[in-house]
Amino acid sequence: MAITLDQSSSRIMTLQEFFNYDDGTDAMYEFEDGELILMTAESEINRRIAMFILVCFVQLGIPTVRLSMKTEIVTTGSRVRIPDLVVFSQELATAMEGAKRSTVMPEMPPPLLVVEVVSPNQSNRDYRYKRSEYAARGITEYWIVDPIAQKVTVLEWVEGLYEEQVYVGDSAIASLVFADLKLTAAQILQSY
């Protein structure tokens, strides 16, 4: 869940100022066009779903060095997103070695897959805004896991645009990135 901070007392920030920003707390922020977006505490349902998917990816044999939770991604221009789960390519994992901050910068290869678990009142951000930003960044696959609507939307990047497939119930999720994936929407959505 995100809350836009009141900008009446502050000015628009640059991307570099965002990277240097420290309010003295453990708060996490996304960044949109010069504004900090406070990421509120994750719900237990969302955390459990993200962990379940992470475990499934580990069981598929994806090395843990290629899996990350809460990694920042500079998507387009001056926007920074923090998805629930990210799968790096080997090239991106190599580029991230030794990084002081877990941030995928524009000059780095894009992640292979990004997962967002929809929070209440945040569906526009996940279904609309992040969709276009992740597509512009060239992220091969974007999963929107929606425990409220009880569906998993898989967006596959094909020739510069996302093609969408929606999975519900016992529908087996098809993935360009993970051909051996044996996972249904119900397994993900009932994991909490």
N, C-alpha and C positions, 0 to 999 in steps of 0.2 A: 504494500500500500504506500502511496506517495502523497506528500503534502507540499504544496508550493510555499516557500518561505515568503513572508511579507517583504517585498522589495522597496516599500516606501522609505525605509530608513537606510537603504544601501543602494549602491549603483550596480549596473550591469557588469558582470565579471568577464574576463577573458578566459580562454581555456587554460592558459598557464596559471592564472590566478586560482582557478578551480583546483588544479593539481597541487598548488601550494597552500590551499585553504586548510586551516585547522581551527576548529572551534573549541578544542580542549576536551571533547567528548569522544565516545566511540561511535557517534552517529554516522550513518552512511548516506551519501547524497548521489542522486543522478544529476545530470546537468543538461539544461535545455536553453539554448539561445541566451546565455548569460545569466541564467537564474538557477539557483540551487533548488533541487527537489528533494526534500527530506524523505528518506525511505523509512517508514515506520516499521516497528517490530513485525516480523513474519508470523502469520498464524501457525498454530501447531499442525493443522491440516496441510497447509502449503509446505511446511518444512518436511513433514513425513513423506509427502508425494515426491518431492525433489530427492530426498534420500533414497527412496525406493528405486527411482529411475537410475540414480547413481550406482546403486548396488547391482542393478540389472546390467548396466554397462560394464562394470567390473567383471561380472560373471561371463560376459561376452568375450572377455579377454583384452579389453582396452586397458592399457597401462595407466596407473593412477597419475603418472606425470602428464597425461593428456586429458585429465578430467579436473574440472575446477568448479567451485561454487563461489558465487559473488565476485567474479572477476569483472572489472570494468571493461567496456568496449567503447572506443571512440567510433561512433557510427558515421555520422555525416556532419560536416562542418563543425559546429560547436555543440554537439550532443554526445553525452556519455551515458550509457545504459549499464545496469547491473543485473543481468539475468540470473535466474535461480541456479542454472546449471549450464556449463559450457564444455564442449568436447573440442579439444585442439587437434589440428593435424600434427604430424610429426614435425613439420617445418615450423609451425607456430610454437610448439612445445620447446623446440630448440631456441627460437627467438626469445622466448620468455625466460630462459635459463638465466639466473643471476639478477633478474629484475628486482628493483627495490620496491616496486609497486605492481600489483597484479592488474596491469592495464594493457589491453590490446590496442596498440597505436595504429594510426592509419597506414603507416609504411610497412606494417607487419602483415603476414598472410591472414586472411579471415579465419575465424573458427569454422570447423566442419558443421557443428550443430549447436544450437542455442535452445534452451528450454525456459519458458516462462510459465509459472503457475499463477493463474488469474486470482487476484484478490478482490474482495467485494468493492464495488464502485470503481474498479480500475480496468474494466474490459476495453474501453476505448483505447487506452494506452497500449494494451497488449495486442488487440486485434487490428488496430488501425495504424497508430503512429509507429510502434516498434516494427510492425510488418514492413512498412516502407523503408524504414531506416536499415533494418537488417538486410533487406533485398538490395538496397543501394551499396551496402558494404560487401555484398557478394557472398553472404553466409549460405552455404549449401542447403541447410535444412533448419527450419525453425518450427519448434513444437509449442503449441499453446494448449496447456493442460487446464481445463476449466472444470473445477469440482462443483461449481454452482450450476452450470448448464449440463454437467455430466457428459462431457465430450472431450476428445483430444483432436485438435486440428494440426495436421502436418502440412507444412508449406515447403515445397521443394523448389529450389532455384533453378529455373530452366530458361536459358537464353535471356537472362536479365530480368526475369519476372518470376514471382512465386506462383506455382500451381498448387491448388488447395485440395486436400482430401480430409474429410471429417470422419472420425471413428467413434462409435458408441458401442456400448455393451460388449459382446464377445467378438467384435470385429478385430481381426488381427492387423496390427499396425504394419504397414509396408514402409520401408526406409531405404532411400538411395544410399545413405551412408553406411547402414548396417544391414546387409542383405540377409544375415543369419538371425536377425532379431525375431524372437518368438514371444511377443507381448501383445496383450489386448488392451483396449481402452478400459474395460472393467477391472483388469488387474491393477492398472495404474490408479484408477479412480476409487478403488476399494482398498487401497494400500494403507489407509489411515484408520 
